[in-house]
């Protein structure tokens, strides 16, 4: 009985033990508020990309997406990763808008500069490879 007494011997017992709040209740409250807004699940969404002003992308793969058009509310839940635009580039071009054009130009200039420097390196690498000729078997017997 010592853990329910508020003072020493002879004092009244506490009527109710204080319980710690769990964060599971927060999730229940959030789901209740979303239900009140009237959000509906949107199935079949494979990925969600949110473009930031600094050129990085908040990337969700296989998220749970809910939307309420009347309340202009979209809920994206899942594991989000901060990625650079270059990492997602081949498959993300159709999602880029006019505001990302500056970032795309910067990336293209970076590739062009790397390509110009890489061309000279490729020629040097070709000099190291000996010219074999037409018939590989004759060269291998020598």
C-alpha positions in Angstrom: 0.0 0.0 0.0 3.0 2.3 0.2 2.8 3.3 -3.5 -0.7 4.6 -3.2 -0.2 6.8 -0.2 0.4 10.5 -0.8 2.1 11.3 2.5 3.4 9.3 5.5 1.6 7.0 7.9 -1.9 8.0 8.8 -2.6 10.0 5.6 -5.4 9.2 3.2 -4.8 6.9 0.2 -4.9 8.3 -3.2 -8.2 7.5 -4.8 -6.9 6.9 -8.4 -3.4 5.9 -9.6 -2.2 8.4 -12.3 -1.6 6.6 -15.6 0.9 7.7 -18.2 -0.6 8.8 -21.5 0.3 6.5 -24.4 0.9 7.8 -27.9 -1.5 5.3 -29.3 -4.3 7.6 -28.2 -2.8 10.4 -30.4 -3.2 8.2 -33.4 -6.8 7.3 -32.5 -7.6 11.0 -32.1 -6.0 11.8 -35.4 -8.0 9.1 -37.2 -11.2 10.4 -35.5 -10.5 13.9 -36.8 -9.7 12.6 -40.3 -12.9 10.7 -40.2 -14.8 13.8 -39.2 -13.3 15.6 -42.2 -14.5 12.8 -44.5 -11.2 11.6 -46.0 -11.3 8.6 -48.2 -8.5 6.1 -49.0 -7.0 6.5 -52.5 -5.8 3.0 -53.6 -3.1 2.3 -56.2 -0.6 5.1 -55.4 2.9 3.7 -55.7 4.9 6.8 -54.7 4.5 10.4 -53.5 7.2 13.0 -54.2 7.2 16.4 -52.5 9.6 18.9 -54.0 11.3 21.3 -51.6 12.7 24.7 -52.5 16.3 23.7 -52.0 16.1 21.1 -54.7 15.7 18.0 -52.5 12.7 15.7 -52.6 10.7 14.1 -49.8 10.1 10.7 -51.3 7.4 8.2 -50.0 7.4 4.8 -51.5 4.2 2.8 -51.2 2.4 5.3 -48.9 -1.1 5.3 -47.6 -2.9 8.3 -49.1 -6.2 9.7 -48.0 -7.9 12.7 -49.4 -10.9 15.0 -48.8 -11.6 17.2 -51.8 -14.3 19.2 -49.9 -11.9 20.1 -47.1 -8.9 20.5 -49.5 -7.0 18.0 -47.3 -4.5 15.3 -48.3 -3.0 12.9 -45.8 0.2 10.9 -46.8 1.4 8.3 -44.2 4.4 6.1 -44.5 8.2 6.2 -44.4 9.5 9.4 -46.0 13.1 9.8 -47.2 14.9 13.0 -48.1 16.6 12.4 -51.4 18.4 14.6 -53.9 16.7 15.2 -57.2 19.5 13.5 -59.1 18.8 10.2 -57.3 15.3 10.0 -58.7 15.8 11.6 -62.1 15.1 9.1 -64.8 11.6 8.2 -63.5 10.6 11.6 -62.1 10.9 13.8 -65.2 7.2 13.7 -65.9 6.5 15.0 -62.4 8.7 18.0 -62.6 7.0 21.4 -63.0 8.2 24.8 -64.2 9.4 25.6 -60.7 11.9 22.8 -60.8 13.3 23.9 -64.2 16.2 25.7 -62.5 17.3 22.6 -60.6 17.0 20.5 -63.8 19.2 23.0 -65.6 21.8 22.9 -62.8 21.9 19.1 -62.9 22.2 19.1 -66.7 25.1 21.6 -66.6 26.8 19.4 -64.0 26.5 16.3 -66.3 27.7 18.3 -69.3 30.8 19.5 -67.3 31.5 15.9 -66.2 31.0 14.6 -69.7 33.5 17.1 -71.2 36.1 16.1 -68.6 35.2 12.4 -68.9 35.7 12.4 -72.7 39.4 13.1 -72.4 39.7 10.3 -69.7 38.0 7.9 -72.1 40.5 8.6 -74.8 43.4 7.9 -72.4 41.8 4.6 -71.4 41.6 3.6 -75.0 45.4 4.1 -75.4 46.0 1.4 -72.8 44.1 -1.2 -74.7 46.2 -2.9 -77.4 44.8 -3.2 -81.0 44.1 -6.9 -81.5 43.1 -7.0 -85.1 40.5 -9.2 -86.9 41.2 -12.8 -85.7 41.3 -13.2 -81.9 42.5 -16.8 -82.0 45.8 -15.9 -83.8 46.5 -13.2 -81.3 45.9 -15.5 -78.3 48.3 -18.2 -79.7 51.2 -15.7 -79.8 
